[in-house]
Amino acid sequence: MGELTDKIKGNTNEAIGEAKQQSGDAETRAEGRQQEAKGKAQQFEGEVKGKLGDDI
């Protein structure tokens, strides 16, 4: 995946994760925290690719 794709997927996962954390169900909140963390990792990966090039 390219830099932009990673960043978009990261933003999407973060937003969904934040929304899940607002639910009243403990299991769904935990899933939300996990999904938000995944989104942050994808964002970071996109930033690294942007700095080093998409070929990594």
N, CA, C and O atoms as a GROMACS GRO file, in nm:
protein
  224
    1MET      N    1   0.084  -0.118   0.000
    1MET     CA    2   0.000   0.000   0.000
    1MET      C    3   0.088   0.123   0.000
    1MET      O    4   0.201   0.121   0.047
    2GLY      N    5   0.034   0.228  -0.053
    2GLY     CA    6   0.106   0.353  -0.057
    2GLY      C    7   0.081   0.438   0.066
    2GLY      O    8  -0.001   0.406   0.151
    3GLU      N    9   0.153   0.546   0.071
    3GLU     CA   10   0.144   0.638   0.184
    3GLU      C   11   0.002   0.687   0.206
    3GLU      O   12  -0.051   0.680   0.317
    4LEU      N   13  -0.060   0.736   0.101
    4LEU     CA   14  -0.195   0.792   0.113
    4LEU      C   15  -0.296   0.686   0.155
    4LEU      O   16  -0.383   0.713   0.239
    5THR      N   17  -0.286   0.567   0.099
    5THR     CA   18  -0.377   0.458   0.133
    5THR      C   19  -0.366   0.423   0.281
    5THR      O   20  -0.467   0.405   0.348
    6ASP      N   21  -0.243   0.414   0.331
    6ASP     CA   22  -0.223   0.383   0.473
    6ASP      C   23  -0.283   0.491   0.562
    6ASP      O   24  -0.346   0.461   0.663
    7LYS      N   25  -0.263   0.615   0.524
    7LYS     CA   26  -0.315   0.725   0.605
    7LYS      C   27  -0.468   0.726   0.606
    7LYS      O   28  -0.530   0.750   0.710
    8ILE      N   29  -0.528   0.700   0.492
    8ILE     CA   30  -0.675   0.696   0.484
    8ILE      C   31  -0.731   0.582   0.568
    8ILE      O   32  -0.826   0.600   0.644
    9LYS      N   33  -0.671   0.464   0.554
    9LYS     CA   34  -0.717   0.350   0.633
    9LYS      C   35  -0.696   0.375   0.781
    9LYS      O   36  -0.779   0.338   0.864
   10GLY      N   37  -0.585   0.439   0.815
   10GLY     CA   38  -0.558   0.472   0.954
   10GLY      C   39  -0.662   0.567   1.011
   10GLY      O   40  -0.711   0.546   1.122
   11ASN      N   41  -0.695   0.672   0.935
   11ASN     CA   42  -0.798   0.766   0.980
   11ASN      C   43  -0.932   0.698   0.998
   11ASN      O   44  -1.003   0.724   1.095
   12THR      N   45  -0.966   0.611   0.905
   12THR     CA   46  -1.093   0.539   0.912
   12THR      C   47  -1.099   0.451   1.035
   12THR      O   48  -1.198   0.452   1.108
   13ASN      N   49  -0.994   0.374   1.059
   13ASN     CA   50  -0.992   0.285   1.175
   13ASN      C   51  -0.994   0.364   1.305
   13ASN      O   52  -1.059   0.323   1.402
   14GLU      N   53  -0.925   0.477   1.309
   14GLU     CA   54  -0.928   0.560   1.429
   14GLU      C   55  -1.070   0.611   1.457
   14GLU      O   56  -1.117   0.607   1.570
   15ALA      N   57  -1.136   0.659   1.353
   15ALA     CA   58  -1.271   0.713   1.370
   15ALA      C   59  -1.370   0.605   1.414
   15ALA      O   60  -1.452   0.628   1.503
   16ILE      N   61  -1.362   0.488   1.353
   16ILE     CA   62  -1.451   0.379   1.392
   16ILE      C   63  -1.421   0.334   1.535
   16ILE      O   64  -1.512   0.308   1.613
   17GLY      N   65  -1.292   0.327   1.566
   17GLY     CA   66  -1.253   0.288   1.702
   17GLY      C   67  -1.304   0.385   1.806
   17GLY      O   68  -1.352   0.344   1.912
   18GLU      N   69  -1.294   0.514   1.778
   18GLU     CA   70  -1.345   0.616   1.871
   18GLU      C   71  -1.496   0.603   1.888
   18GLU      O   72  -1.547   0.617   1.999
   19ALA      N   73  -1.566   0.576   1.779
   19ALA     CA   74  -1.711   0.561   1.786
   19ALA      C   75  -1.749   0.439   1.870
   19ALA      O   76  -1.842   0.445   1.950
   20LYS      N   77  -1.677   0.330   1.852
   20LYS     CA   78  -1.705   0.209   1.930
   20LYS      C   79  -1.681   0.232   2.079
   20LYS      O   80  -1.751   0.176   2.163
   21GLN      N   81  -1.584   0.316   2.111
   21GLN     CA   82  -1.553   0.342   2.252
   21GLN      C   83  -1.665   0.421   2.320
   21GLN      O   84  -1.672   0.422   2.443
   22GLN      N   85  -1.750   0.485   2.244
   22GLN     CA   86  -1.861   0.561   2.300
   22GLN      C   87  -1.981   0.473   2.336
   22GLN      O   88  -2.075   0.519   2.401
   23SER      N   89  -1.976   0.346   2.294
   23SER     CA   90  -2.087   0.256   2.321
   23SER      C   91  -2.088   0.215   2.468
   23SER      O   92  -1.986   0.229   2.536
   24GLY      N   93  -2.199   0.167   2.518
   24GLY     CA   94  -2.210   0.128   2.657
   24GLY      C   95  -2.157  -0.012   2.686
   24GLY      O   96  -2.139  -0.047   2.802
   25ASP      N   97  -2.134  -0.091   2.584
   25ASP     CA   98  -2.091  -0.230   2.598
   25ASP      C   99  -1.939  -0.237   2.618
   25ASP      O  100  -1.864  -0.180   2.539
   26ALA      N  101  -1.894  -0.305   2.724
   26ALA     CA  102  -1.751  -0.313   2.757
   26ALA      C  103  -1.671  -0.382   2.646
   26ALA      O  104  -1.559  -0.340   2.615
   27GLU      N  105  -1.726  -0.485   2.588
   27GLU     CA  106  -1.656  -0.558   2.482
   27GLU      C  107  -1.637  -0.469   2.358
   27GLU      O  108  -1.530  -0.469   2.298
   28THR      N  109  -1.740  -0.396   2.322
   28THR     CA  110  -1.731  -0.308   2.207
   28THR      C  111  -1.632  -0.194   2.233
   28THR      O  112  -1.559  -0.154   2.142
   29ARG      N  113  -1.628  -0.143   2.355
   29ARG     CA  114  -1.532  -0.038   2.390
   29ARG      C  115  -1.389  -0.091   2.376
   29ARG      O  116  -1.300  -0.021   2.326
   30ALA      N  117  -1.367  -0.214   2.419
   30ALA     CA  118  -1.234  -0.275   2.407
   30ALA      C  119  -1.196  -0.291   2.259
   30ALA      O  120  -1.082  -0.264   2.220
   31GLU      N  121  -1.291  -0.335   2.177
   31GLU     CA  122  -1.266  -0.346   2.033
   31GLU      C  123  -1.232  -0.210   1.975
   31GLU      O  124  -1.146  -0.198   1.888
   32GLY      N  125  -1.301  -0.108   2.023
   32GLY     CA  126  -1.276   0.028   1.975
   32GLY      C  127  -1.136   0.076   2.007
   32GLY      O  128  -1.071   0.137   1.922
   33ARG      N  129  -1.088   0.048   2.128
   33ARG     CA  130  -0.952   0.086   2.165
   33ARG      C  131  -0.850   0.015   2.076
   33ARG      O  132  -0.752   0.074   2.032
   34GLN      N  133  -0.877  -0.113   2.050
   34GLN     CA  134  -0.789  -0.192   1.965
   34GLN      C  135  -0.789  -0.138   1.822
   34GLN      O  136  -0.683  -0.127   1.759
   35GLN      N  137  -0.906  -0.106   1.771
   35GLN     CA  138  -0.916  -0.057   1.634
   35GLN      C  139  -0.852   0.081   1.621
   35GLN      O  140  -0.790   0.112   1.519
   36GLU      N  141  -0.867   0.164   1.723
   36GLU     CA  142  -0.805   0.296   1.720
   36GLU      C  143  -0.652   0.283   1.719
   36GLU      O  144  -0.584   0.356   1.647
   37ALA      N  145  -0.598   0.190   1.797
   37ALA     CA  146  -0.454   0.166   1.800
   37ALA      C  147  -0.405   0.118   1.663
   37ALA      O  148  -0.298   0.158   1.616
   38LYS      N  149  -0.484   0.031   1.599
   38LYS     CA  150  -0.448  -0.016   1.466
   38LYS      C  151  -0.444   0.101   1.368
   38LYS      O  152  -0.355   0.109   1.284
   39GLY      N  153  -0.540   0.191   1.380
   39GLY     CA  154  -0.544   0.308   1.293
   39GLY      C  155  -0.422   0.396   1.313
   39GLY      O  156  -0.366   0.448   1.216
   40LYS      N  157  -0.381   0.415   1.437
   40LYS     CA  158  -0.263   0.497   1.464
   40LYS      C  159  -0.137   0.432   1.405
   40LYS      O  160  -0.049   0.501   1.354
   41ALA      N  161  -0.130   0.300   1.412
   41ALA     CA  162  -0.016   0.228   1.353
   41ALA      C  163  -0.015   0.244   1.201
   41ALA      O  164   0.091   0.262   1.141
   42GLN      N  165  -0.133   0.238   1.140
   42GLN     CA  166  -0.141   0.255   0.995
   42GLN      C  167  -0.100   0.397   0.956
   42GLN      O  168  -0.032   0.418   0.855
   43GLN      N  169  -0.141   0.494   1.034
   43GLN     CA  170  -0.103   0.633   1.008
   43GLN      C  171   0.049   0.646   1.014
   43GLN      O  172   0.110   0.707   0.926
   44PHE      N  173   0.109   0.588   1.117
   44PHE     CA  174   0.254   0.594   1.133
   44PHE      C  175   0.324   0.530   1.014
   44PHE      O  176   0.422   0.583   0.962
   45GLU      N  177   0.273   0.415   0.971
   45GLU     CA  178   0.331   0.345   0.857
   45GLU      C  179   0.325   0.433   0.732
   45GLU      O  180   0.420   0.438   0.654
   46GLY      N  181   0.213   0.502   0.714
   46GLY     CA  182   0.199   0.592   0.601
   46GLY      C  183   0.298   0.707   0.607
   46GLY      O  184   0.354   0.747   0.504
   47GLU      N  185   0.321   0.761   0.726
   47GLU     CA  186   0.417   0.870   0.742
   47GLU      C  187   0.559   0.821   0.710
   47GLU      O  188   0.636   0.892   0.645
   48VAL      N  189   0.594   0.702   0.757
   48VAL     CA  190   0.726   0.646   0.729
   48VAL      C  191   0.744   0.626   0.579
   48VAL      O  192   0.848   0.661   0.522
   49LYS      N  193   0.643   0.571   0.515
   49LYS     CA  194   0.652   0.550   0.369
   49LYS      C  195   0.667   0.684   0.298
   49LYS      O  196   0.740   0.693   0.199
   50GLY      N  197   0.601   0.787   0.348
   50GLY     CA  198   0.613   0.918   0.286
   50GLY      C  199   0.754   0.973   0.296
   50GLY      O  200   0.801   1.041   0.205
   51LYS      N  201   0.820   0.944   0.405
   51LYS     CA  202   0.955   0.996   0.426
   51LYS      C  203   1.061   0.910   0.357
   51LYS      O  204   1.161   0.963   0.309
   52LEU      N  205   1.040   0.779   0.352
   52LEU     CA  206   1.140   0.689   0.296
   52LEU      C  207   1.107   0.644   0.154
   52LEU      O  208   1.194   0.591   0.084
   53GLY      N  209   0.986   0.665   0.112
   53GLY     CA  210   0.945   0.619  -0.019
   53GLY      C  211   0.854   0.498  -0.007
   53GLY      O  212   0.864   0.424   0.091
   54ASP      N  213   0.766   0.478  -0.102
   54ASP     CA  214   0.669   0.370  -0.099
   54ASP      C  215   0.731   0.232  -0.122
   54ASP      O  216   0.661   0.131  -0.108
   55ASP      N  217   0.857   0.224  -0.156
   55ASP     CA  218   0.920   0.097  -0.190
   55ASP      C  219   0.965   0.015  -0.071
   55ASP      O  220   1.021  -0.094  -0.089
   56ILE      N  221   0.942   0.063   0.052
   56ILE     CA  222   0.986  -0.013   0.170
   56ILE      C  223   0.892  -0.125   0.201
   56ILE      O  224   0.914  -0.200   0.296
   0.00000   0.00000   0.00000
